[in-house]
Amino acid sequence: MNSLRHRVTDSCAWQDASVVALQIHGVSEPTRSTLSAEAKVRGESLQEYLLDVLDREARDIENRRLLAQWTADSVEDAVRRVDQTMIIAH
C-alpha cells in the first residue's frame, strides 16, 4: 500500500503546513508489536505507518461529516420541494 502522505522531495520532508507531536501512553506490548509488524510488512517505519493510520482516520471522519451534511441538505431540499408542491396544488 502506498503512503497516504506525499513527500515533497526524496528527503524525509513531509508536505505539511504545520506539525504537532502526539504521545500515546498505555499502549500494550502486543498492540505495539502488531503495529510494528504491519509497518514492517508495508516497508514503513512504525512512525510512518501510524501517521498514515491517523491521516486515514481523519479523512474518514471528515468524509462522514460531509456525507451527514449532504444527507441533511438533501432531506431539507426534499421537504422544501414537497412544501412548494403542496402550496402550488392548493
C-alpha positions in Angstrom: 0.0 0.0 0.0 1.3 3.4 -0.9 1.8 6.1 1.8 -1.1 8.5 2.1 1.3 11.3 2.9 3.1 12.9 0.0 6.8 13.7 0.2 7.9 17.0 -1.2 11.2 15.6 -2.4 13.2 12.4 -1.9 14.2 13.6 1.5 12.0 12.9 4.5 10.4 16.4 4.4 6.6 15.9 4.5 4.2 18.2 2.8 2.5 19.6 5.9 1.8 23.3 6.8 2.4 22.6 10.5 3.4 19.6 12.5 2.4 18.6 16.0 3.7 15.8 18.2 1.4 13.3 19.8 2.2 10.8 22.5 0.1 7.8 23.4 0.6 6.3 26.8 -0.5 2.9 27.9 -0.1 1.0 24.6 0.2 -2.7 25.4 3.2 -4.6 24.1 1.0 -6.9 21.9 -0.5 -3.9 20.3 2.9 -2.2 19.7 4.2 -5.5 18.3 1.3 -5.9 15.9 1.5 -2.4 14.6 5.3 -2.7 14.2 4.9 -6.0 12.3 2.3 -4.4 10.0 4.6 -1.4 9.4 7.5 -3.7 8.5 5.3 -5.7 6.1 4.4 -2.4 4.3 8.1 -1.4 4.3 7.5 1.6 6.5 8.7 2.7 9.9 6.3 2.5 12.8 6.2 6.3 12.8 5.3 6.5 9.1 2.7 3.7 9.4 1.0 5.4 12.4 1.0 8.8 10.6 -0.8 7.1 7.7 -3.3 5.4 10.0 -4.1 8.8 11.7 -4.4 10.6 8.3 -6.7 7.9 7.0 -8.9 8.1 10.1 -9.0 11.9 10.0 -10.0 11.8 6.3 -12.8 9.2 7.1 -14.1 11.4 9.9 -14.3 14.4 7.5 -15.9 12.2 4.8 -18.6 11.1 7.3 -19.2 14.7 8.4 -19.6 15.8 4.7 -21.9 12.9 4.0 -24.1 13.7 7.0 -24.2 17.3 5.9 -25.1 16.3 2.3 -27.8 14.0 3.6 -29.3 16.6 5.8 -29.2 19.2 3.0 -30.9 16.6 0.6 -33.7 16.0 3.2 -34.2 19.7 3.6 -34.4 20.2 -0.1 -36.9 17.4 -0.5 -39.1 18.9 2.3 -38.9 22.3 0.6 -39.9 20.7 -2.8 -42.9 18.9 -1.1 -43.9 22.1 0.6 -43.8 24.1 -2.7 -45.7 21.4 -4.5 -48.4 21.4 -1.8 -48.7 25.2 -1.9 -49.0 25.2 -5.7 -51.6 22.4 -5.6 -53.8 24.4 -3.2 
